[in-house]
């Protein structure tokens, strides 16, 4: 990760295509609401594990 910070605003689309490491955070005074789309689709049993040093993955 390069340490770059890119603000995401209402109406923006954020696309990953190379299993890029990333972090998404809401604002200080507002919630982050998002929709995730996966292709190929997930099976439904995948879970994030936020307690591992390498970060969560599916």
KAZIGI-V599657 format. One record per run of one state. SS is the DSSP state (helix for helix, strand for strand, loop for the rest). FROM is the first residue (numbers start at 0). LEN is the number of residues. Records with the same first field share a line. If there is no record, write none. Layout:
SS=FROM-LEN + FROM-LEN
This chain:
loop=0-58
